[in-house]
Amino acid sequence: MSEQAYEIISCGKCGQKMKVPTSAEGKAFKCVRCGNIVRYTATPPDTATTGQVGGTDSLLAGTVSTGNFVGTLSQWIVASGLITNQDLGEALEIQKKQGGYLLKILYENNKLPSEMLFEVLSKNSSFPKIDINRLYIDREILELVPQKLCEERFVFPVDRLGRNLTLAMACPIDKETVFLVEQFTQLRVKPTLARITEIEETINKYYKKAKIDTSLSPSSTSLSHTHSTDSKISKTRFTEEEQHSTSVVHFLEETFEREKKNVELVIDELEYLPIPPTAELALSMVLDDDSPNVEDLSSIFTDEPSLATALLRWANTSIVLEERKIGNIWTALALLGPRGIQVMMNHIKECQQPTSEYPVLPISGRSKLSAKLAEKLAQNSKRVNPSLAYTTALIHQIGAIVLYMIGQEEYKKIMKVSLPEIRLKKETEYFTLNHAVTASLLASRWKFPEIVSNALCHYLEPYKSPGKSKDLAHILFISSIAGLPVEQSMRDEVIRDALKVREKSIQYLGLDFREVVKALG
């Protein structure tokens, strides 16, 4: 048997040396002394630039290879002579404080010449060049990628052939941008090279025309009204009359009006859900690393509902991609990047009360099990994006956190109930708003996609969920039985009864009943 080869790496924070296998290139290791996260890369030291380079840019941490150079995109920009180390350092400082796309920061601060970037990429990369000024772009192609994303990332959709999307890019070697567009469109991106100035001109030309066409359409008045009311607090979207029309919500006597108002008051004033100290510590360790990337961060955000909810809230209210709301963790991570996450965490710390106590509820572990099952169901049914299903299932219990914050002792008793549909009735009796509607109100207030807020509201009565959210609601209904707090002696009986109630949803999605049982373990 061949002997495993090892290499010595050093912690950038405390200098501790560690032995790691050479086969673990790209993986992260925790320092045995200080706990800092260290990523092992086999890139030779002489290929890295000095100063503040070294992969500290947020959305440009993917490794690129052009010509004989291999390294991060920020390293390539400096090594190509497009900017200096000082220029990069100044841009990174701006990015650290404000977030945003590094290339855009460099370009807007007159540090990155557009024509020079185009010439360098023309000579040193094999991407086809494209003159988008001479092309006519169909409106259906235009609608694939949001205007805000095109403006932020210097990209423009050109053509679609089957599952392939031809994308004009100012920097086609930027793998993070390619990944982000693929997440939005669910298509395979074929990058082409174009000048920044030409992309900006094309964006102004086509999107301005699209807005004029929309304003002249008969439905423009109602669309405009919908957009204006969407930015108001959640109570304007979920009026009392609308809540009475759904059987998920059932208001009792006027004596419970105080509890209802308490829930809505908390929702209106809540900036973020409390984050578990362990999750916050793990996140800070990754962000303290010299070159954190999306892969390291995703393992933390996909574990914790409160963090995932904060991520979606920050992405949808701070970046405000009005054309396309963000509904899954991975897209939000790719859009924000490590520096954007750091800005978000700083904002959370400013908003949170120092004396606030994290609600000790058995939610995180159960929600992750539900999320994994929802992802499998979405993959098998092929009716819902698996990433969207995973994210929505992960956060489907966030309403319970809000209710616990209002009445801790009472909610501890309610949480002992195993099935969520039974718990729903007890919540309504005490709070008048149950965890499903509370989660939906919160998602609506934080501008999550409508498909998410509708599915959260109706996941225990999926047939009442409107439009495209119905498929997602059915998946949530089935996956909600994963990780139920049931005694082992009663588990089989409870799961069997719960599956019987969900049999119609399994049939609706065209799933194999036996496969669902197997997925439950």
C-alpha positions as CSV (number, residue, x, y, z in Angstrom):
1,M,0.0,0.0,0.0
2,S,1.4,3.4,-1.0
3,E,2.3,5.9,1.7
4,Q,0.2,9.1,2.0
5,A,2.1,12.3,1.1
6,Y,1.8,15.2,3.6
7,E,2.7,18.9,3.6
8,I,3.2,21.4,6.4
9,I,0.8,24.4,6.5
10,S,0.9,27.4,9.0
11,C,-2.0,29.2,10.7
12,G,-2.0,32.8,9.6
13,K,-3.2,34.0,13.0
14,C,-1.0,32.2,15.6
15,G,1.7,30.6,13.4
16,Q,0.9,27.0,14.5
17,K,2.2,24.5,12.0
18,M,0.1,21.5,11.0
19,K,0.6,18.4,8.8
20,V,-2.1,17.9,6.1
21,P,-2.3,15.3,3.3
22,T,-1.5,16.7,-0.2
23,S,-4.7,15.1,-1.5
24,A,-6.7,17.6,0.6
25,E,-6.0,20.6,-1.6
26,G,-8.7,23.2,-1.3
27,K,-10.0,21.9,2.0
28,A,-10.2,23.9,5.2
29,F,-8.7,22.9,8.5
30,K,-9.2,24.2,12.0
31,C,-6.0,25.4,13.8
32,V,-5.3,23.1,16.8
33,R,-4.1,26.1,18.9
34,C,-6.4,29.1,18.2
35,G,-9.3,27.5,16.2
36,N,-8.7,29.7,13.1
37,I,-9.8,28.2,9.8
38,V,-6.9,27.5,7.4
39,R,-7.4,26.5,3.8
40,Y,-4.7,24.3,2.2
41,T,-3.7,25.2,-1.3
42,A,-0.8,23.6,-3.2
43,T,-0.2,26.8,-5.2
44,P,3.6,27.5,-5.1
45,P,4.5,30.5,-3.0
46,D,6.2,32.4,-5.8
47,T,3.0,32.6,-7.9
48,A,1.3,34.7,-5.2
49,T,1.6,38.4,-5.1
50,T,2.5,40.3,-2.0
51,G,0.7,42.9,0.1
52,Q,-3.0,42.7,0.5
53,V,-3.7,40.3,-2.3
54,G,-4.1,36.6,-1.5
55,G,-7.8,36.0,-2.2
56,T,-9.3,38.6,0.3
57,D,-11.8,39.9,-2.2
58,S,-15.3,38.8,-1.6
59,L,-16.9,37.4,-4.7
60,L,-13.6,36.8,-6.6
61,A,-12.1,34.0,-4.6
62,G,-12.4,31.4,-7.3
63,T,-9.1,30.1,-8.7
64,V,-8.4,31.2,-12.3
65,S,-5.9,30.1,-14.8
66,T,-4.9,32.4,-17.8
67,G,-1.7,31.7,-19.6
68,N,0.9,30.5,-17.2
69,F,-0.7,32.2,-14.2
70,V,-2.7,30.3,-11.6
71,G,-4.2,32.1,-8.6
72,T,-7.2,34.2,-7.5
73,L,-8.8,36.7,-9.7
74,S,-7.5,39.6,-7.6
75,Q,-4.0,38.2,-7.9
76,W,-4.4,38.0,-11.6
77,I,-5.5,41.6,-11.9
78,V,-2.3,42.8,-10.1
79,A,0.0,40.3,-11.9
80,S,-1.4,41.5,-15.3
81,G,-0.4,45.0,-14.5
82,L,-3.9,46.3,-14.6
83,I,-3.8,47.8,-11.1
84,T,-1.2,48.1,-8.3
85,N,-1.2,46.5,-4.9
86,Q,-2.1,49.9,-3.5
87,D,-5.1,50.2,-5.8
88,L,-6.3,46.8,-4.8
89,G,-5.8,47.5,-1.1
90,E,-7.8,50.7,-1.3
91,A,-10.6,48.9,-3.2
92,L,-10.7,46.1,-0.6
93,E,-11.1,48.7,2.1
94,I,-14.1,50.2,0.3
95,Q,-15.5,46.7,-0.2
96,K,-15.0,45.8,3.5
97,K,-17.0,48.8,4.6
98,Q,-19.7,48.9,1.9
99,G,-19.7,45.5,0.2
100,G,-20.1,45.2,-3.5
101,Y,-18.3,43.8,-6.5
102,L,-14.6,44.4,-6.6
103,L,-14.3,45.0,-10.3
104,K,-17.1,47.6,-10.2
105,I,-15.4,49.4,-7.2
106,L,-12.1,49.5,-9.2
107,Y,-13.8,50.7,-12.3
108,E,-15.9,53.4,-10.7
109,N,-12.9,54.7,-8.8
110,N,-10.9,55.0,-12.1
111,K,-8.4,52.3,-11.1
112,L,-9.3,49.8,-13.7
113,P,-9.1,50.9,-17.4
114,S,-11.9,49.2,-19.4
115,E,-10.0,49.1,-22.7
116,M,-6.9,47.7,-21.0
117,L,-8.9,44.9,-19.3
118,F,-10.4,44.0,-22.6
119,E,-7.0,43.9,-24.4
120,V,-5.3,41.8,-21.7
121,L,-8.2,39.2,-21.7
122,S,-8.2,39.1,-25.5
123,K,-4.5,38.2,-25.6
124,N,-4.4,35.8,-22.6
125,S,-7.7,34.0,-22.6
126,S,-9.5,31.8,-25.1
127,F,-13.0,33.3,-24.6
128,P,-14.7,34.4,-27.8
129,K,-15.0,38.2,-28.2
130,I,-18.4,39.7,-29.0
131,D,-19.7,43.1,-30.1
132,I,-23.1,43.3,-28.4
133,N,-23.8,46.7,-30.0
134,R,-24.4,44.9,-33.3
135,L,-26.8,42.3,-31.9
136,Y,-30.5,42.3,-31.5
137,I,-31.6,40.8,-28.2
138,D,-35.0,39.2,-27.8
139,R,-37.0,40.4,-24.9
140,E,-37.4,36.8,-23.5
141,I,-33.6,36.6,-23.3
142,L,-33.5,40.0,-21.7
143,E,-35.8,38.8,-18.9
144,L,-33.5,35.9,-17.9
145,V,-31.1,38.1,-16.0
146,P,-32.2,41.0,-13.7
147,Q,-31.0,44.5,-14.7
148,K,-29.4,45.1,-11.2
149,L,-27.3,42.0,-11.6
150,C,-26.2,43.1,-15.1
151,E,-25.3,46.5,-13.8
152,E,-23.4,45.2,-10.8
153,R,-21.5,42.5,-12.5
154,F,-20.9,44.0,-16.0
155,V,-22.8,41.1,-17.8
156,F,-25.5,40.9,-20.4
157,P,-27.6,37.9,-21.7
158,V,-27.1,37.5,-25.4
159,D,-28.7,34.3,-26.6
160,R,-30.2,31.0,-25.4
161,L,-29.9,27.6,-27.0
162,G,-31.6,24.9,-24.9
163,R,-30.1,24.9,-21.5
164,N,-27.1,27.1,-22.6
165,L,-27.1,30.8,-22.0
166,T,-24.5,32.9,-23.9
167,L,-23.4,35.7,-21.6
168,A,-21.4,38.8,-22.5
169,M,-19.0,39.5,-19.7
170,A,-16.4,42.2,-19.0
171,C,-14.4,39.5,-17.1
172,P,-15.4,36.0,-18.3
173,I,-12.7,34.4,-16.0
174,D,-14.8,35.5,-13.0
175,K,-16.2,32.1,-11.9
176,E,-18.2,33.5,-9.1
177,T,-20.2,35.7,-11.5
178,V,-20.8,32.7,-13.8
179,F,-22.0,30.7,-10.8
180,L,-24.3,33.5,-9.7
181,V,-26.0,33.9,-13.1
182,E,-26.4,30.1,-13.3
183,Q,-28.2,30.1,-10.0
184,F,-30.5,32.9,-11.1
185,T,-31.3,31.4,-14.5
186,Q,-30.9,27.7,-13.8
187,L,-29.1,27.6,-17.2
188,R,-25.5,26.7,-18.1
189,V,-23.6,29.9,-18.8
190,K,-21.3,30.2,-21.9
191,P,-19.1,33.3,-21.2
192,T,-18.0,35.6,-24.0
193,L,-15.8,38.7,-23.7
194,A,-17.1,42.2,-24.2
195,R,-16.0,45.8,-23.2
196,I,-17.4,47.3,-20.0
197,T,-18.5,50.4,-21.9
198,E,-20.4,48.4,-24.5
199,I,-22.1,46.4,-21.8
200,E,-23.2,49.6,-20.0
201,E,-24.5,51.1,-23.2
202,T,-26.5,47.9,-24.0
203,I,-28.0,47.8,-20.5
204,N,-29.2,51.4,-20.8
205,K,-30.5,50.7,-24.3
206,Y,-32.5,47.5,-23.7
207,Y,-33.7,47.9,-20.1
208,K,-34.8,51.5,-20.7
209,K,-36.8,50.3,-23.7
210,A,-38.3,47.4,-21.7
211,K,-39.5,49.9,-18.9
212,I,-41.1,52.1,-21.6
213,D,-42.9,49.1,-23.1
214,T,-44.1,48.0,-19.6
215,S,-45.4,51.5,-18.8
216,L,-47.5,51.5,-21.9
217,S,-49.1,48.1,-21.2
218,P,-52.7,47.8,-19.9
219,S,-51.6,46.1,-16.7
220,S,-49.0,48.8,-15.8
221,T,-51.2,50.5,-13.3
222,S,-51.9,47.4,-11.3
223,L,-48.2,46.4,-11.4
224,S,-47.1,49.8,-10.2
225,H,-49.6,49.7,-7.3
226,T,-48.4,46.2,-6.3
227,H,-44.8,47.3,-6.3
228,S,-45.5,50.4,-4.2
229,T,-47.5,48.5,-1.6
230,D,-44.9,45.7,-1.4
231,S,-42.4,47.9,0.4
232,K,-44.8,48.6,3.3
233,I,-44.9,46.6,6.5
234,S,-46.3,43.1,6.4
235,K,-49.7,44.1,7.9
236,T,-50.7,45.8,4.6
237,R,-50.1,42.6,2.7
238,F,-51.9,40.4,5.1
239,T,-55.0,42.3,6.1
240,E,-57.3,40.9,8.8
241,E,-59.9,40.2,6.1
242,E,-57.4,38.1,4.1
243,Q,-56.3,36.2,7.2
244,H,-59.9,35.3,8.0
245,S,-60.2,33.9,4.4
246,T,-57.6,31.2,5.1
247,S,-58.3,28.3,7.4
248,V,-54.6,28.2,8.5
249,V,-55.4,31.4,10.5
250,H,-58.3,31.5,12.8
251,F,-58.8,34.4,15.2
252,L,-60.8,33.7,18.3
253,E,-62.5,36.1,20.7
254,E,-61.6,39.8,21.1
255,T,-59.9,38.9,24.4
256,F,-57.0,37.5,22.4
257,E,-56.6,40.8,20.4
258,R,-53.7,41.8,22.7
259,E,-51.7,38.6,21.9
260,K,-52.3,39.1,18.1
261,K,-51.0,42.7,18.4
262,N,-48.0,41.5,20.3
263,V,-47.0,39.2,17.6
264,E,-47.4,41.8,14.9
265,L,-45.6,44.4,17.0
266,V,-42.6,42.0,17.3
267,I,-42.6,41.3,13.6
268,D,-42.7,45.0,12.7
269,E,-39.8,45.8,15.1
270,L,-37.6,42.7,14.5
271,E,-34.5,43.3,12.4
272,Y,-33.0,39.8,12.7
273,L,-33.8,36.6,14.6
274,P,-31.5,35.7,17.5
275,I,-28.4,33.7,16.3
276,P,-27.0,30.8,18.3
277,P,-23.7,31.8,19.9
278,T,-22.1,28.6,18.5
279,A,-23.1,29.5,14.9
280,E,-21.9,33.1,15.4
281,L,-18.6,31.9,16.7
282,A,-18.1,29.4,13.8
283,L,-18.9,32.1,11.3
284,S,-16.5,34.6,12.8
285,M,-13.8,32.0,12.6
286,V,-14.3,31.5,8.9
287,L,-14.5,35.3,8.3
288,D,-11.2,35.8,10.2
289,D,-9.4,33.6,7.7
290,D,-7.3,35.5,5.1
291,S,-9.1,33.9,2.2
292,P,-12.7,32.8,3.2
293,N,-14.8,31.6,0.4
294,V,-18.5,30.8,-0.3
295,E,-17.9,27.0,0.2
296,D,-16.7,27.5,3.8
297,L,-19.6,29.8,4.6
298,S,-22.3,27.7,3.0
299,S,-21.6,24.8,5.5
300,I,-22.5,27.2,8.3
301,F,-25.5,29.0,6.7
302,T,-27.1,25.7,5.6
303,D,-27.1,24.4,9.2
304,E,-28.8,27.3,11.0
305,P,-32.3,28.7,10.2
306,S,-31.6,32.1,12.0
307,L,-28.4,32.7,10.0
308,A,-30.1,31.6,6.7
309,T,-33.0,34.0,7.4
310,A,-30.6,36.9,8.1
311,L,-28.8,36.1,4.9
312,L,-31.9,36.3,2.8
313,R,-33.2,39.3,4.6
314,W,-29.9,41.2,4.0
315,A,-29.7,40.1,0.3
316,N,-33.3,41.1,-0.5
317,T,-33.5,44.4,1.5
318,S,-30.0,45.7,1.1
319,I,-29.2,44.7,-2.5
320,V,-32.8,45.0,-3.6
321,L,-32.9,43.0,-6.8
322,E,-36.4,44.2,-7.6
323,E,-36.6,42.1,-10.8
324,R,-35.8,38.8,-9.1
325,K,-36.0,38.1,-5.4
326,I,-33.5,35.8,-3.8
327,G,-34.9,32.6,-2.4
328,N,-32.0,30.3,-1.8
329,I,-28.9,30.4,0.4
330,W,-26.3,29.7,-2.2
331,T,-27.4,32.5,-4.5
332,A,-27.4,35.0,-1.6
333,L,-23.9,33.8,-0.6
334,A,-22.5,34.1,-4.1
335,L,-24.0,37.6,-4.4
336,L,-22.7,38.9,-1.1
337,G,-19.5,37.0,-0.7
338,P,-17.4,36.9,2.5
339,R,-16.9,40.7,2.7
340,G,-20.7,41.3,2.3
341,I,-21.3,38.7,5.0
342,Q,-18.9,40.6,7.3
343,V,-20.8,43.8,6.7
344,M,-24.1,42.0,7.5
345,M,-22.7,40.5,10.7
346,N,-21.5,43.9,11.8
347,H,-25.0,45.3,11.2
348,I,-26.6,42.4,13.1
349,K,-24.4,43.1,16.2
350,E,-25.4,46.8,16.1
351,C,-29.1,45.8,15.9
352,Q,-29.2,43.1,18.6
353,Q,-29.7,43.9,22.3
354,P,-26.7,42.9,24.4
355,T,-29.0,41.4,27.0
356,S,-31.1,39.4,24.5
357,E,-31.1,35.6,25.2
358,Y,-31.0,33.1,22.4
359,P,-34.2,31.0,22.5
360,V,-33.3,27.5,23.4
361,L,-35.6,25.6,21.1
362,P,-35.0,22.3,19.3
363,I,-35.4,23.9,15.9
364,S,-32.0,24.0,14.1
365,G,-31.4,20.2,13.9
366,R,-35.0,19.3,13.0
367,S,-35.1,22.1,10.3
368,K,-31.9,20.8,8.7
369,L,-33.4,17.3,8.5
370,S,-36.5,18.7,6.9
371,A,-34.4,20.7,4.5
372,K,-32.5,17.6,3.4
373,L,-35.7,15.7,2.8
374,A,-37.3,18.7,0.9
375,E,-34.2,18.8,-1.3
376,K,-34.6,15.1,-2.2
377,L,-38.3,15.5,-2.8
378,A,-37.7,18.4,-5.1
379,Q,-35.0,16.5,-7.1
380,N,-37.3,13.5,-7.5
381,S,-40.5,15.4,-8.4
382,K,-38.6,17.9,-10.7
383,R,-41.2,20.5,-10.0
384,V,-39.3,22.8,-7.6
385,N,-35.8,24.1,-7.6
386,P,-34.0,21.8,-5.0
387,S,-32.0,24.8,-3.6
388,L,-35.3,26.7,-3.1
389,A,-36.9,23.7,-1.4
390,Y,-33.9,23.2,0.9
391,T,-33.8,26.9,2.0
392,T,-37.5,27.2,2.5
393,A,-37.7,24.0,4.6
394,L,-34.7,25.1,6.6
395,I,-36.5,28.4,7.6
396,H,-40.0,27.0,7.9
397,Q,-39.9,27.0,11.7
398,I,-38.7,30.7,12.1
399,G,-42.2,31.7,13.2
400,A,-41.8,29.5,16.3
401,I,-38.8,31.5,17.4
402,V,-40.9,34.7,17.3
403,L,-43.8,33.1,19.2
404,Y,-41.3,31.8,21.8
405,M,-39.9,35.4,22.2
406,I,-43.4,36.6,23.1
407,G,-44.5,33.8,25.5
408,Q,-41.5,31.6,26.5
409,E,-43.1,29.3,29.2
410,E,-46.3,28.7,27.2
411,Y,-44.4,28.0,24.0
412,K,-42.1,25.4,25.7
413,K,-45.3,23.4,26.5
414,I,-46.6,23.8,22.9
415,M,-43.3,22.6,21.4
416,K,-43.7,19.3,23.1
417,V,-46.5,18.5,20.6
418,S,-45.0,16.3,17.9
419,L,-46.9,17.0,14.7
420,P,-46.8,20.6,13.5
421,E,-50.5,20.5,12.4
422,I,-51.5,19.8,16.1
423,R,-49.1,22.4,17.4
424,L,-50.8,24.9,15.0
425,K,-54.1,24.7,16.8
426,K,-52.5,25.3,20.2
427,E,-50.5,28.3,18.9
428,T,-53.7,29.8,17.6
429,E,-55.5,29.4,20.9
430,Y,-52.8,31.3,22.8
431,F,-51.3,33.7,20.2
432,T,-54.1,33.9,17.6
433,L,-51.3,33.9,15.0
434,N,-49.6,30.5,14.5
435,H,-46.0,29.8,13.5
436,A,-46.8,29.3,9.8
437,V,-48.5,32.7,9.4
438,T,-45.9,34.3,11.6
439,A,-43.1,32.9,9.4
440,S,-44.9,34.1,6.3
441,L,-45.4,37.6,7.7
442,L,-41.7,37.8,8.6
443,A,-40.7,36.6,5.1
444,S,-43.0,39.1,3.5
445,R,-41.7,42.0,5.6
446,W,-38.1,41.1,4.7
447,K,-39.0,40.9,1.0
448,F,-38.4,37.2,0.4
449,P,-39.8,35.9,-2.9
450,E,-43.6,35.6,-2.8
451,I,-43.4,31.8,-3.5
452,V,-41.5,31.4,-0.2
453,S,-43.9,33.5,1.9
454,N,-46.9,31.8,0.4
455,A,-45.5,28.3,0.9
456,L,-44.6,29.1,4.5
457,C,-48.1,30.3,5.3
458,H,-49.9,27.3,3.7
459,Y,-47.4,24.5,4.1
460,L,-49.8,22.5,6.4
461,E,-52.7,23.1,4.0
462,P,-50.8,23.0,0.7
463,Y,-53.9,22.9,-1.5
464,K,-54.7,26.5,-0.3
465,S,-51.4,27.8,-1.4
466,P,-51.7,30.1,-4.5
467,G,-50.0,29.7,-7.9
468,K,-46.5,28.3,-8.2
469,S,-46.1,28.1,-4.4
470,K,-48.4,25.1,-4.3
471,D,-45.8,22.6,-5.3
472,L,-43.3,24.0,-2.8
473,A,-46.0,24.0,0.0
474,H,-46.7,20.3,-0.7
475,I,-42.9,19.5,-0.4
476,L,-42.8,21.4,2.9
477,F,-45.9,19.5,4.2
478,I,-44.2,16.2,3.5
479,S,-40.7,17.2,4.7
480,S,-42.1,18.7,8.0
481,I,-42.3,15.3,9.6
482,A,-38.5,14.8,9.4
483,G,-36.9,14.9,12.8
484,L,-40.1,14.9,14.8
485,P,-39.5,14.9,18.6
486,V,-41.1,11.5,19.2
487,E,-40.1,8.8,21.7
488,Q,-38.4,5.9,19.9
489,S,-41.1,3.4,21.0
490,M,-43.8,5.5,19.3
491,R,-41.8,6.8,16.4
492,D,-43.0,4.3,13.8
493,E,-46.6,4.7,14.7
494,V,-46.4,8.6,14.6
495,I,-44.5,8.6,11.3
496,R,-47.0,6.1,9.8
497,D,-50.0,8.3,10.7
498,A,-48.3,11.4,9.5
499,L,-47.5,9.8,6.1
500,K,-51.1,8.7,5.8
501,V,-52.2,12.3,6.1
502,R,-49.6,13.4,3.6
503,E,-50.4,10.6,1.0
504,K,-52.3,13.0,-1.2
505,S,-49.4,15.4,-1.4
506,I,-47.0,12.5,-2.3
507,Q,-49.4,11.6,-5.1
508,Y,-49.8,15.2,-6.2
509,L,-46.0,15.5,-6.7
510,G,-45.9,12.2,-8.5
511,L,-43.5,10.7,-5.9
512,D,-43.1,7.0,-5.0
513,F,-44.5,6.4,-1.5
514,R,-41.8,3.9,-0.7
515,E,-39.0,6.3,-1.8
516,V,-40.4,8.9,0.6
517,V,-40.4,6.4,3.5
518,K,-36.8,5.4,2.6
519,A,-35.7,9.0,2.5
520,L,-37.2,9.5,6.0
521,G,-34.8,6.8,7.3
